[in-house]
């Protein structure tokens, strides 16, 4: 089920996924 959800995220919501990755990346920078 998680694999299916991940497949949907990568195929249909790439922009949202990229924004999430950017957000996590900037949070990581803020913690350092």
PDBQT receptor file of N, H, CA, C and O in Angstrom, charges set to zero:
ATOM      1  N   UNK A   1       0.838  -1.206   0.000  1.00  0.00    +0.000 N 
ATOM      2  CA  UNK A   1       0.000   0.000   0.000  1.00  0.00    +0.000 C 
ATOM      3  C   UNK A   1       0.876   1.261   0.000  1.00  0.00    +0.000 C 
ATOM      4  O   UNK A   1       0.601   2.212  -0.731  1.00  0.00    +0.000 OA
ATOM      5  N   UNK A   2       1.923   1.260   0.818  1.00  0.00    +0.000 N 
ATOM      6  H   UNK A   2       2.147   0.487   1.411  1.00  0.00    +0.000 HD
ATOM      7  CA  UNK A   2       2.824   2.412   0.846  1.00  0.00    +0.000 C 
ATOM      8  C   UNK A   2       3.528   2.571  -0.491  1.00  0.00    +0.000 C 
ATOM      9  O   UNK A   2       3.749   3.687  -0.961  1.00  0.00    +0.000 OA
ATOM     10  N   UNK A   3       3.879   1.439  -1.099  1.00  0.00    +0.000 N 
ATOM     11  H   UNK A   3       3.700   0.533  -0.717  1.00  0.00    +0.000 HD
ATOM     12  CA  UNK A   3       4.534   1.518  -2.408  1.00  0.00    +0.000 C 
ATOM     13  C   UNK A   3       3.601   2.155  -3.424  1.00  0.00    +0.000 C 
ATOM     14  O   UNK A   3       4.029   2.977  -4.234  1.00  0.00    +0.000 OA
ATOM     15  N   UNK A   4       2.343   1.784  -3.384  1.00  0.00    +0.000 N 
ATOM     16  H   UNK A   4       1.996   1.116  -2.725  1.00  0.00    +0.000 HD
ATOM     17  CA  UNK A   4       1.360   2.333  -4.320  1.00  0.00    +0.000 C 
ATOM     18  C   UNK A   4       1.208   3.837  -4.110  1.00  0.00    +0.000 C 
ATOM     19  O   UNK A   4       1.146   4.604  -5.071  1.00  0.00    +0.000 OA
ATOM     20  N   UNK A   5       1.150   4.251  -2.842  1.00  0.00    +0.000 N 
ATOM     21  H   UNK A   5       1.201   3.628  -2.062  1.00  0.00    +0.000 HD
ATOM     22  CA  UNK A   5       1.021   5.686  -2.541  1.00  0.00    +0.000 C 
ATOM     23  C   UNK A   5       2.254   6.433  -3.037  1.00  0.00    +0.000 C 
ATOM     24  O   UNK A   5       2.155   7.536  -3.573  1.00  0.00    +0.000 OA
ATOM     25  N   UNK A   6       3.419   5.812  -2.847  1.00  0.00    +0.000 N 
ATOM     26  H   UNK A   6       3.499   4.915  -2.412  1.00  0.00    +0.000 HD
ATOM     27  CA  UNK A   6       4.651   6.456  -3.308  1.00  0.00    +0.000 C 
ATOM     28  C   UNK A   6       4.645   6.579  -4.823  1.00  0.00    +0.000 C 
ATOM     29  O   UNK A   6       5.057   7.601  -5.372  1.00  0.00    +0.000 OA
ATOM     30  N   UNK A   7       4.181   5.542  -5.492  1.00  0.00    +0.000 N 
ATOM     31  H   UNK A   7       3.847   4.712  -5.047  1.00  0.00    +0.000 HD
ATOM     32  CA  UNK A   7       4.107   5.571  -6.959  1.00  0.00    +0.000 C 
ATOM     33  C   UNK A   7       3.204   6.705  -7.417  1.00  0.00    +0.000 C 
ATOM     34  O   UNK A   7       3.534   7.419  -8.364  1.00  0.00    +0.000 OA
ATOM     35  N   UNK A   8       2.070   6.873  -6.754  1.00  0.00    +0.000 N 
ATOM     36  H   UNK A   8       1.802   6.293  -5.984  1.00  0.00    +0.000 HD
ATOM     37  CA  UNK A   8       1.153   7.972  -7.101  1.00  0.00    +0.000 C 
ATOM     38  C   UNK A   8       1.841   9.316  -6.873  1.00  0.00    +0.000 C 
ATOM     39  O   UNK A   8       1.751  10.210  -7.714  1.00  0.00    +0.000 OA
ATOM     40  N   UNK A   9       2.527   9.459  -5.744  1.00  0.00    +0.000 N 
ATOM     41  H   UNK A   9       2.600   8.732  -5.061  1.00  0.00    +0.000 HD
ATOM     42  CA  UNK A   9       3.204  10.724  -5.452  1.00  0.00    +0.000 C 
ATOM     43  C   UNK A   9       4.233  11.043  -6.529  1.00  0.00    +0.000 C 
ATOM     44  O   UNK A   9       4.283  12.167  -7.028  1.00  0.00    +0.000 OA
ATOM     45  N   UNK A  10       5.055  10.055  -6.891  1.00  0.00    +0.000 N 
ATOM     46  H   UNK A  10       5.014   9.142  -6.486  1.00  0.00    +0.000 HD
ATOM     47  CA  UNK A  10       6.113  10.314  -7.867  1.00  0.00    +0.000 C 
ATOM     48  C   UNK A  10       5.545  10.578  -9.255  1.00  0.00    +0.000 C 
ATOM     49  O   UNK A  10       6.122  11.350 -10.021  1.00  0.00    +0.000 OA
ATOM     50  N   UNK A  11       4.422   9.948  -9.588  1.00  0.00    +0.000 N 
ATOM     51  H   UNK A  11       3.954   9.321  -8.965  1.00  0.00    +0.000 HD
ATOM     52  CA  UNK A  11       3.893  10.084 -10.947  1.00  0.00    +0.000 C 
ATOM     53  C   UNK A  11       2.972  11.286 -11.118  1.00  0.00    +0.000 C 
ATOM     54  O   UNK A  11       3.020  11.965 -12.143  1.00  0.00    +0.000 OA
ATOM     55  N   UNK A  12       2.129  11.551 -10.113  1.00  0.00    +0.000 N 
ATOM     56  H   UNK A  12       2.090  10.999  -9.280  1.00  0.00    +0.000 HD
ATOM     57  CA  UNK A  12       1.083  12.557 -10.289  1.00  0.00    +0.000 C 
ATOM     58  C   UNK A  12       1.335  13.849  -9.527  1.00  0.00    +0.000 C 
ATOM     59  O   UNK A  12       0.760  14.887  -9.856  1.00  0.00    +0.000 OA
ATOM     60  N   UNK A  13       2.195  13.794  -8.507  1.00  0.00    +0.000 N 
ATOM     61  H   UNK A  13       2.662  12.951  -8.239  1.00  0.00    +0.000 HD
ATOM     62  CA  UNK A  13       2.436  14.997  -7.718  1.00  0.00    +0.000 C 
ATOM     63  C   UNK A  13       3.935  15.287  -7.590  1.00  0.00    +0.000 C 
ATOM     64  O   UNK A  13       4.428  15.478  -6.478  1.00  0.00    +0.000 OA
ATOM     65  N   UNK A  14       4.664  15.323  -8.706  1.00  0.00    +0.000 N 
ATOM     66  H   UNK A  14       4.264  15.168  -9.609  1.00  0.00    +0.000 HD
ATOM     67  CA  UNK A  14       6.115  15.552  -8.624  1.00  0.00    +0.000 C 
ATOM     68  C   UNK A  14       6.448  16.935  -8.078  1.00  0.00    +0.000 C 
ATOM     69  O   UNK A  14       7.429  17.099  -7.352  1.00  0.00    +0.000 OA
ATOM     70  N   UNK A  15       5.632  17.936  -8.428  1.00  0.00    +0.000 N 
ATOM     71  H   UNK A  15       4.836  17.803  -9.018  1.00  0.00    +0.000 HD
ATOM     72  CA  UNK A  15       5.911  19.286  -7.953  1.00  0.00    +0.000 C 
ATOM     73  C   UNK A  15       5.732  19.370  -6.446  1.00  0.00    +0.000 C 
ATOM     74  O   UNK A  15       6.554  19.973  -5.758  1.00  0.00    +0.000 OA
ATOM     75  N   UNK A  16       4.661  18.769  -5.925  1.00  0.00    +0.000 N 
ATOM     76  H   UNK A  16       3.992  18.279  -6.485  1.00  0.00    +0.000 HD
ATOM     77  CA  UNK A  16       4.428  18.777  -4.481  1.00  0.00    +0.000 C 
ATOM     78  C   UNK A  16       5.559  18.028  -3.778  1.00  0.00    +0.000 C 
ATOM     79  O   UNK A  16       6.033  18.447  -2.722  1.00  0.00    +0.000 OA
ATOM     80  N   UNK A  17       5.989  16.901  -4.384  1.00  0.00    +0.000 N 
ATOM     81  H   UNK A  17       5.605  16.561  -5.242  1.00  0.00    +0.000 HD
ATOM     82  CA  UNK A  17       7.076  16.121  -3.800  1.00  0.00    +0.000 C 
ATOM     83  C   UNK A  17       8.350  16.943  -3.757  1.00  0.00    +0.000 C 
ATOM     84  O   UNK A  17       9.069  16.920  -2.758  1.00  0.00    +0.000 OA
ATOM     85  N   UNK A  18       8.642  17.678  -4.839  1.00  0.00    +0.000 N 
ATOM     86  H   UNK A  18       8.058  17.697  -5.651  1.00  0.00    +0.000 HD
ATOM     87  CA  UNK A  18       9.848  18.517  -4.877  1.00  0.00    +0.000 C 
ATOM     88  C   UNK A  18       9.783  19.618  -3.831  1.00  0.00    +0.000 C 
ATOM     89  O   UNK A  18      10.779  19.916  -3.173  1.00  0.00    +0.000 OA
ATOM     90  N   UNK A  19       8.612  20.219  -3.679  1.00  0.00    +0.000 N 
ATOM     91  H   UNK A  19       7.803  19.976  -4.214  1.00  0.00    +0.000 HD
ATOM     92  CA  UNK A  19       8.450  21.273  -2.669  1.00  0.00    +0.000 C 
ATOM     93  C   UNK A  19       8.695  20.695  -1.270  1.00  0.00    +0.000 C 
ATOM     94  O   UNK A  19       9.326  21.337  -0.429  1.00  0.00    +0.000 OA
ATOM     95  N   UNK A  20       8.198  19.494  -1.032  1.00  0.00    +0.000 N 
ATOM     96  H   UNK A  20       7.685  18.973  -1.714  1.00  0.00    +0.000 HD
ATOM     97  CA  UNK A  20       8.398  18.856   0.269  1.00  0.00    +0.000 C 
ATOM     98  C   UNK A  20       9.880  18.600   0.520  1.00  0.00    +0.000 C 
ATOM     99  O   UNK A  20      10.379  18.839   1.620  1.00  0.00    +0.000 OA
ATOM    100  N   UNK A  21      10.588  18.109  -0.510  1.00  0.00    +0.000 N 
ATOM    101  H   UNK A  21      10.183  17.915  -1.403  1.00  0.00    +0.000 HD
ATOM    102  CA  UNK A  21      12.017  17.863  -0.362  1.00  0.00    +0.000 C 
ATOM    103  C   UNK A  21      12.770  19.162  -0.095  1.00  0.00    +0.000 C 
ATOM    104  O   UNK A  21      13.670  19.202   0.745  1.00  0.00    +0.000 OA
ATOM    105  N   UNK A  22      12.401  20.220  -0.808  1.00  0.00    +0.000 N 
ATOM    106  H   UNK A  22      11.670  20.188  -1.490  1.00  0.00    +0.000 HD
ATOM    107  CA  UNK A  22      13.045  21.518  -0.593  1.00  0.00    +0.000 C 
ATOM    108  C   UNK A  22      12.797  22.009   0.827  1.00  0.00    +0.000 C 
ATOM    109  O   UNK A  22      13.705  22.520   1.482  1.00  0.00    +0.000 OA
ATOM    110  N   UNK A  23      11.559  21.852   1.299  1.00  0.00    +0.000 N 
ATOM    111  H   UNK A  23      10.822  21.437   0.766  1.00  0.00    +0.000 HD
ATOM    112  CA  UNK A  23      11.213  22.284   2.651  1.00  0.00    +0.000 C 
ATOM    113  C   UNK A  23      12.050  21.537   3.688  1.00  0.00    +0.000 C 
ATOM    114  O   UNK A  23      12.579  22.141   4.621  1.00  0.00    +0.000 OA
ATOM    115  N   UNK A  24      12.167  20.213   3.515  1.00  0.00    +0.000 N 
ATOM    116  H   UNK A  24      11.737  19.722   2.756  1.00  0.00    +0.000 HD
ATOM    117  CA  UNK A  24      12.970  19.426   4.448  1.00  0.00    +0.000 C 
ATOM    118  C   UNK A  24      14.434  19.835   4.372  1.00  0.00    +0.000 C 
ATOM    119  O   UNK A  24      15.124  19.886   5.391  1.00  0.00    +0.000 OA
ATOM    120  N   UNK A  25      14.908  20.126   3.159  1.00  0.00    +0.000 N 
ATOM    121  H   UNK A  25      14.348  20.084   2.331  1.00  0.00    +0.000 HD
ATOM    122  CA  UNK A  25      16.304  20.536   2.982  1.00  0.00    +0.000 C 
ATOM    123  C   UNK A  25      16.574  21.853   3.700  1.00  0.00    +0.000 C 
ATOM    124  O   UNK A  25      17.588  21.992   4.384  1.00  0.00    +0.000 OA
ATOM    125  N   UNK A  26      15.678  22.813   3.548  1.00  0.00    +0.000 N 
ATOM    126  H   UNK A  26      14.855  22.700   2.992  1.00  0.00    +0.000 HD
ATOM    127  CA  UNK A  26      15.879  24.104   4.202  1.00  0.00    +0.000 C 
ATOM    128  C   UNK A  26      15.765  23.978   5.721  1.00  0.00    +0.000 C 
ATOM    129  O   UNK A  26      16.460  24.674   6.461  1.00  0.00    +0.000 OA
ATOM    130  N   UNK A  27      14.895  23.097   6.175  1.00  0.00    +0.000 N 
ATOM    131  H   UNK A  27      14.331  22.532   5.574  1.00  0.00    +0.000 HD
ATOM    132  CA  UNK A  27      14.797  22.857   7.616  1.00  0.00    +0.000 C 
ATOM    133  C   UNK A  27      16.111  22.294   8.139  1.00  0.00    +0.000 C 
ATOM    134  O   UNK A  27      16.570  22.668   9.219  1.00  0.00    +0.000 OA
ATOM    135  N   UNK A  28      16.710  21.398   7.371  1.00  0.00    +0.000 N 
ATOM    136  H   UNK A  28      16.337  21.095   6.494  1.00  0.00    +0.000 HD
ATOM    137  CA  UNK A  28      17.994  20.815   7.752  1.00  0.00    +0.000 C 
ATOM    138  C   UNK A  28      19.061  21.901   7.839  1.00  0.00    +0.000 C 
ATOM    139  O   UNK A  28      19.888  21.890   8.751  1.00  0.00    +0.000 OA
ATOM    140  N   UNK A  29      19.045  22.834   6.896  1.00  0.00    +0.000 N 
ATOM    141  H   UNK A  29      18.373  22.843   6.155  1.00  0.00    +0.000 HD
ATOM    142  CA  UNK A  29      20.013  23.933   6.926  1.00  0.00    +0.000 C 
ATOM    143  C   UNK A  29      19.790  24.810   8.153  1.00  0.00    +0.000 C 
ATOM    144  O   UNK A  29      20.746  25.285   8.766  1.00  0.00    +0.000 OA
ATOM    145  N   UNK A  30      18.537  25.019   8.508  1.00  0.00    +0.000 N 
ATOM    146  H   UNK A  30      17.760  24.633   8.010  1.00  0.00    +0.000 HD
ATOM    147  CA  UNK A  30      18.234  25.870   9.661  1.00  0.00    +0.000 C 
ATOM    148  C   UNK A  30      18.709  25.233  10.966  1.00  0.00    +0.000 C 
ATOM    149  O   UNK A  30      19.119  25.929  11.895  1.00  0.00    +0.000 OA
ATOM    150  N   UNK A  31      18.649  23.896  11.024  1.00  0.00    +0.000 N 
ATOM    151  H   UNK A  31      18.316  23.331  10.269  1.00  0.00    +0.000 HD
ATOM    152  CA  UNK A  31      19.055  23.226  12.259  1.00  0.00    +0.000 C 
ATOM    153  C   UNK A  31      20.559  23.313  12.462  1.00  0.00    +0.000 C 
ATOM    154  O   UNK A  31      21.034  23.293  13.597  1.00  0.00    +0.000 OA
ATOM    155  N   UNK A  32      21.309  23.409  11.376  1.00  0.00    +0.000 N 
ATOM    156  H   UNK A  32      20.923  23.425  10.453  1.00  0.00    +0.000 HD
ATOM    157  CA  UNK A  32      22.777  23.431  11.512  1.00  0.00    +0.000 C 
ATOM    158  C   UNK A  32      23.279  24.807  11.902  1.00  0.00    +0.000 C 
ATOM    159  O   UNK A  32      24.485  25.003  12.058  1.00  0.00    +0.000 OA
TER     160      UNK A  32
